[in-house]
Amino acid sequence: MPQASVKRLIQIEKKNLIDLVLDIDKYPNFIPYCINSKVYERNDKGENIYIIADLTIGKGIFKDTYKSDVRFNKKEDTIYVTNIDGPLKYLENRWYFNQKDNMTEVSFDVDFELKNKFLNILMTKSFTYGLNKIADAFQKRAEELFKNT
């Protein structure tokens, strides 16, 4: 099923990039095809932050909402996301952040499968394109917010 990885070297501090990814409420402002977001829970428990959130993704007549379990490990600087409910049969995505001098290497790995087999075939064909658009949106937003900080 659709599986891909994207790496970017961004001239922004790691902490700011992590904060941007964890600020799920703001996704509709800059993520392509993200129509709405809602955070239900956010718990900071020592070395981890746990978030339960919905994202509504769509374009044209196609739109759907999925609920995710987001876990940020402060010690490892990783974010791990799995689906709880919605159109996805499964979802796993991981964010890795590695500070190198004044640059941060960001890796985003995603693997998912939709419950609808037909839509799954369509997504497979355009998946890499969509993932790159999302990575571009995160990088552009980070540079707008943090470039001169």
C-alpha positions in Angstrom: 0.0 0.0 0.0 1.1 3.6 -0.2 4.5 4.0 1.5 7.0 6.8 1.2 9.7 8.9 2.9 10.6 12.5 2.5 13.7 14.2 3.9 14.4 17.9 4.1 17.3 20.0 5.4 15.7 23.1 6.8 17.5 26.1 8.2 15.3 26.3 11.3 15.9 25.1 14.9 14.6 21.6 15.7 12.5 22.8 18.6 10.5 25.2 16.3 9.9 22.5 13.7 8.7 20.1 16.3 6.3 22.7 17.7 5.0 23.4 14.2 4.2 19.7 13.6 2.5 19.4 17.0 0.4 22.5 16.4 -2.3 20.5 14.7 -5.0 23.2 15.2 -3.2 25.3 12.6 -2.9 22.7 9.8 -5.9 24.0 7.8 -4.0 27.3 7.5 -1.2 25.9 5.4 -1.5 22.1 4.6 -2.9 21.3 1.2 -6.2 19.5 1.3 -6.6 19.9 5.0 -10.0 21.4 5.5 -10.4 21.2 9.3 -8.6 20.0 12.4 -9.7 19.4 16.0 -7.6 18.5 19.0 -9.6 16.5 21.6 -6.8 15.8 24.1 -3.3 17.0 24.7 -1.4 15.6 27.6 2.2 16.4 28.5 3.5 13.5 30.6 7.2 13.9 31.4 9.1 12.6 28.4 6.1 12.3 26.1 3.3 14.4 24.8 0.1 12.6 23.8 -2.5 14.1 21.4 -5.8 12.8 20.1 -6.9 14.8 17.0 -9.1 14.8 13.9 -8.0 15.9 10.5 -10.5 16.5 7.7 -8.8 16.0 4.4 -10.5 16.6 1.0 -10.6 18.0 -2.4 -13.8 18.7 -4.4 -16.5 16.1 -3.6 -14.0 13.9 -1.8 -13.5 14.6 1.9 -13.2 12.5 5.0 -12.2 12.8 8.6 -9.8 10.6 10.4 -8.9 10.5 14.1 -5.2 10.0 15.1 -3.1 9.2 18.1 0.0 11.4 18.0 2.9 10.7 20.4 5.9 12.9 20.7 9.0 11.4 22.5 10.9 14.4 23.8 14.1 12.4 24.5 14.3 11.0 21.0 12.7 14.0 19.2 10.4 11.7 17.3 6.7 12.0 16.5 4.7 8.8 15.9 1.2 8.9 14.5 -1.3 6.1 14.1 -5.0 6.1 13.1 -7.8 5.5 15.6 -10.9 5.9 13.3 -12.0 7.0 9.9 -11.4 5.9 6.3 -8.0 4.4 7.0 -7.5 0.7 7.5 -4.2 1.7 9.1 -1.8 4.6 9.3 1.7 4.9 10.6 3.8 7.9 10.2 7.0 9.0 11.9 8.7 12.3 12.1 12.5 12.4 12.9 14.3 15.7 13.7 18.1 15.9 13.7 19.8 19.2 14.4 23.0 19.8 12.4 24.6 23.1 13.3 22.1 25.7 12.1 20.1 23.2 10.0 17.6 20.5 11.0 17.2 17.3 9.0 13.6 16.4 9.0 12.5 12.9 7.9 8.9 12.0 7.4 8.0 8.4 6.8 4.4 7.4 6.1 2.6 4.1 5.4 -1.1 3.8 5.2 -4.0 1.9 3.6 -7.5 3.2 3.0 -10.5 1.0 3.7 -11.9 1.7 0.2 -9.9 -0.4 -2.3 -10.8 1.9 -5.2 -9.6 5.0 -3.5 -6.5 3.2 -2.3 -5.6 2.5 -5.9 -6.1 6.2 -6.8 -4.1 7.3 -3.8 -1.2 5.0 -4.7 -0.8 6.8 -8.0 -0.7 10.3 -6.6 0.8 9.6 -3.2 4.4 10.8 -3.7 3.2 14.0 -5.3 0.8 14.7 -2.4 3.4 13.9 0.2 5.9 16.3 -1.4 3.2 19.0 -1.4 2.7 18.5 2.3 6.5 18.5 3.0 6.8 21.7 0.9 3.9 23.3 3.0 5.6 22.5 6.3 8.9 23.9 5.1 7.4 27.0 3.7 5.4 27.6 6.9 8.4 27.0 9.1 10.5 29.5 7.1 7.6 32.1 7.3 7.4 31.7 11.1 10.9 31.1 12.2 13.4 32.2 9.5 14.6 35.2 11.4 14.4 33.9 15.0 
